[in-house]
Amino acid sequence: MTDMLNGETLGVAQTLITIGGLFLLGLLADLIGRHTPLPRVTLLLLTGFIIGPSVLGWLPSFTSGWFPILTDIALAMVGFLLGQNMTRKRFHELGKAVIAMSIGEVVVTALLVFSVLFMFGVPFEIALLLAGIAPATAPAATMDVIHESQAKGRFTDTLIGIVAIDDAWGLLIFSLLLAIAKAMGDETGAAGIILSGFWEIGGAILLGIALGLPMAYLTGRINPGEPTQAEALGLVMLCAGFAVWIDVSYILASMILGAVVANLAKHHNRPFTAIEGIEWPFLILFFLLAGAALHLGALAQVGILGAAYIVLRSLGLILGARLGGWLSNTDTETNRLIGFALLPQAGVAIGMALLAAQRFPEIKDTLLSVVLGATIVFELVGPVITRWTLKKIGDAT
């Protein structure tokens, strides 16, 4: 009995020490990110990779069991917060040009990445999933560059509008392509693919609406004007749990949940304050364990695929934004440069890759390695190019 109790005590101690150490590593990554070109998301991923089994092996083995549930929690929060941009007021404020360019860069990027990769022999599932991940951008990194550059002007306003909405479009595209890849893997035929895709997307939308309607009315009544963390977190987790249970996209369901609340919760001042206040600790664990899940051998094997993904994504964003700008009669300079300012890619893309890796564990190493490698490149080079475009257009001095 004494030995068992000692073992249980040791297990609890190891768990608490591990959680405490990971949170402090997250704090350190945040501090370093403020004084280097690397954002904290990239630093967290790299730190997780270094302390993981591929390099130092410092993480206890039991942490591998945390990863699936942390992925679900973190991405449910990300989806819910993305939903706050899907409002009637936001669409009216953004205008035709922003809507057209955001849709253009998402669709063209996905089509270009999939068609070229598949044409040159990349397996169907990998090409399709990378196509779904490619349109995702990095609103936090882009906004940080704008703030640092003190940029103001029409180009800057357009850029802010696009990064505020394109991750939502990207999530819809990703959910659709993930459903197709999953259905193709089941070998159920054309009818099965259509039905599976319809359920994956349609079921998530219906679930988000079904929970969003009561959430919009009920939350914020205990503390008028500001929903409590228990209310908001409870309903978001409930949405994610039901989505997993009925086998639909929980990140899309959470985004629809957020969109319904953002449009209908008139008695709230900031209905997303509660989730914003509690999201970061979960994301620290999420990104550190995501980095730890990467394998060194896989990183060395995806050089050509990773380079192709980087080039194709860049071309897709530039050409897609130009197409949308041309269709909406945007001025020439904005149309020519806006795609370059959208190159940063960070947390949402990593989250999508992790969700895809859960569904397709057989290609996890390749998928995560390509997306992580590209994220490092885009987060190093992207903000520099964004700053250059703001100076080139004349919005930043």
N, C-alpha and C positions, 0 to 999 in steps of 0.2 A: 504493500500500500504506500509506504514511504517513497519507494522508488518511483511509483506511478505518479504520486503527487509532485515529486521533484521533476519528473519528465514533463508534466503538465505545466508546472511553474516555469520551466525552462522554455517551453513552447510559447507561452504568453509573453515572457520577457523578450524572446527573439522577435516576435511579431511586433510588439510595441517599439522596440529599438529600430527595427527595419522601417516602420512607418515614420518614426521621428527622423531617422537619418534621411529618408527620401524627401520629406518635406524641407529639411534644411538644404539638401542639394538643389531643390527647386528654388529656394531663396537665393542660393549662391548663383545659380544660372541667371536669375533675374538681375542680380547686381552686376554680373559680368556683362550681360547683354546691354546694359546702359552705357558701357564704356567701350564696346567693340561693335563692328558692323554686324555681328551675328545676333539675330533675335533669340529670345529666350526659348522659343519652341525648338529651334534647331539645336541649341545648347542642351536642352533637356534630352532630346533624342540621342545626341552624341554621348552625353554622360551615361545614359542608360546602356548604350552599346558598350562603352568602356567598362562599366561595372558588371555587365552581364557575362554570360558563360563564354562568349566568343573571345573576350580579352582577359579581364581580371578575375571573373567568377566570384565576385563578392556577394551577389544576391543569394539568399537562401533558396533552396529548391521549392519551398512551399509558395513562393511569390508567383510562380507560373500559374497557380490556380486562381490568383486574383484577377488575372488579365481579362478573361472573358466578361466578367461582371462589371469591371471598371470600364471596359470598352462600351458596354451597353449604357451605363450611367452617363459617361462623359458625352457620348454622341447624342443621346436623348436631349441633354442640356443644350448642346450645340444646335441641334435641329430646332428646338423650341425658341432659342434666341434668334435664329435666322428668320423664323416666322414673323417676327415683329416688323420686318421690312415689307411684308406682303399686305399692305393696306391700300385702300382706295385713295386716301390722302397722299401716301407716298407715290403711287403711280401718277397721280395728277401733278405732284410737284416735280417729278423727274422729267416729264415731258416725252414727246415722241422720239427725239433723237437718242436719249439715254436708253429707252426701252428697246429701240431698234438695234443699237450698237451692242447692248448687253446680250440680246438674243442671238445676234449675228456671231459674236465671238464665241459663244457657248456651242452653237450648232456646228459652225465651220470647224472649230478646233476638234470636236468629237469625231466628226466625219473624216477629217484629214488624218488624225492619228490612227483611227481604226483601219481605214482603207489602205493606207501605205504599209502599216505594220503587217496586216493580214496578207497583202499582196506579196510581201517579201518573206513569207513563211512563218511568221510568228503565230503560235497556236491561237485558235479562235477566241477562247476564253480570256487569255492574257491581253490580246489586242482589244477586245471589247471592253474589258474592265479598265485598261489604261485610257481608252477613249472616254469612258465615263468620268474618270478622275481628272483628266487633263484640263478641263475648263475651270476648275476651282482656282480661285485667286486668294490673296492674303489681305483682307480689308485692314487688319491691324497694322501691318507693315506699311501699307500704302498711306494710311492716315497719319502714321508717325512721320513719314517723309514729308507730307504736306505741312504738318505742324512745324517740323524742324525748319523747313524752307520758308515758312511764313507765306506760302503761295496763296494768291487770290486772283480770281478771274473766271471767265466763262469756261475755259479749258479745265480748270481745277474743279469747278462746280460739276461739270460733266463727269469728270473722273470719279468724284465722290459718289455721284448718283449711280454710276455703273458698278463700283465695288460694293455698294450697299445692296444691290439686287441680284448680281450675277451668280453669287453662290447659291441663291435660291433656285434659279433656273438650272444651274449645274447639278444641284441635288436631284431635281426632277429627272434630268437626263440620265444621271448615274443610277437612280432607282430603276428606271426603265431598262437600261442596258444590263444591270445586275439581274433583273428578273429574266431577261432573255437568255443570258448566260446560264443561269440556274436551270431554266426550262430546257435548254439545249442539252445540258448535261444529263437530264433525266431521260432523254431519248423518248419523249412522249409524242413526237410528231408535231405537225404544224398546228393542229387544233389544240394540242396540249400546251404548246408554247404560248399561243394567244390567250388561252384561259389562265395559265399560270401568271403571265405578265399582267393581265387584267386584274387578277386577284391581288398580286403583289402591290400594284399601284392603287387600284380602286379601293381595295380593302383598307389600305393605309389612310387614304383620304376620308373614307367613311368613318373610320375609327377616330381620326383627328377631329372631325366635325362632331361626332357623337359625344366626345368628352369635352370638346372645346365650348360647346353651347352652355352646359351647366357651369363650367369653370369660369366663363366670362361673367356669368351672373353672380356666382357664389363667392369667388375669391375677393378679398379686400373688404368684406363686410365686418370682420372682427376689428381690423384697424382700417377705417375708411381711408381710401386714397393710396394705400400701400399694402399689398398682399403679404402675409407672413410667409416665412420660409417653409414652414410645415405645410401650409396649403399648396403653395406652388410646387415644391419639390414632390409632395405626395402625389399630385395629379400628373405631373410629368413622368414620374416613375410608374404610375398606374398605366399610363398610355404606353410606355415602352414595354411593360410586362405583358399587357394584352396583345400588343403587336407581335411579340415573340411567340406568344401562345398560339395565335391564329396564323402565324407564319406570313406576316407582311412586313414591309420595311418600317422598322421602328423609328428611324431617323426622319423619314418622310412623314410618318404619322405625327411625330412630335412637332415638325415644322408646321403642318396644317393646324395642329392644336394651338401653336403660338399665333398663327395668322388669324384664326377665329377669335382668340382672346384680344388680339391687337385691334381688330375691327369692331368688336361688339362691347368690350368692357369700358363703357363710358364713365363709370364711377371711379376708375383708377386714374391716378396721375402717371405712374410708371409701373405697369403690371409686370414688368420683367425684372424689377429691381431685386427681388428675392433670389432668383436663379443667378443673376449676375454676381450677387454677393457671395454665393457659395460654390460657384463653378470652378474657380481656380485650383483649390486643393485637390479636387478630383482629377483635373487636367494634369497636374504635376505627376501624380501616380500613373496616370494613363500614358503620358509621353515617355516617362522614364522606363516603364515596363515595355512600351512599344520598341524603344531603342534596344532594350535587353533581348527582345525576341529575334533580332536580326542575327544572321550567321555570317561570319567573315568569308566563308567559301562562296556564298551566294553573291556577295558584293563584288568579288573578283570575276564572276562569270557573266555579269550583265553589262559589261562595258559598252558594247556596240548597241544593244537594245536601249540602254539608258541614254546614250548620246542621240540616238534616233528620236527617242521620246522628247528630249529637250528641244531638238531642232523643230520637230513637227508641232509641238505645243506652241513654241514661239511664233512660227509661221501662221498657225491657226488663229491665235489671238490677234495678230496684226492684220491678217487678211479678213477675218470675220468682222472685226471692228470697222474696217474700211468699208466692207459691204453694207453693214448696218448704217454707217454714216452716209454712204452714197444713197441708199434707199430713203433716208430721212432728210436729205438735202442739208447735211451738216457742213459747216465751212471747211475749206480745203485743209488748213493747217491742223485743225482738231482731228479731222478724218485721217490725216497722214500719220499723226504721232500718238494718238490715244492708245493704240494697241501695245506700243512699247512701254507705256506706263502701267500696263496690267500684268507684267511678267512675274512679279513676286508670287510665290505659292508657299503655303505653310500648313497650318493645323487642320483645316477642313480637308485638304487633299490626303493628309496622313490618316485622318479619321476614316475617310472613304476607303482607303487602301486596307486599313485594319478590318473594316466591316467586310470587305470582299475576301480578305484572307480567312475570316471566320467561315464564310460560306464555301471557300475553295482551298482547304488546307494543303492540298497537293501542289499548289502553285504559290503558296504563301511566301517562301523565301525569295523567289524571283520578283513577285509583285512588290513586296515591301522594299526590297533592295533598290529596284528601279525608282520607286516613288521617293524613298528617302534620299537617294543620291541626287535625284533631280531637284528635290526640295532644298538641299544644301546649296546647289548651284544657283537656283532661282532666288534663294534668300540672301546669298552673297552678292550676286550680280544684279538681281531685279531692282532692289531699292536704289542702287546707283544709277541705273538707267531711268527709273522713275524721276529721280532728282534732275537728271539731265534733260528730260523732256519738259519738266516744269520750267527750267531755265531757258530752254530753247524756244518755248512758246511765249516767254516773257512774263509768266505769272509769278516766278520766283527770282529774286535778285541774286 
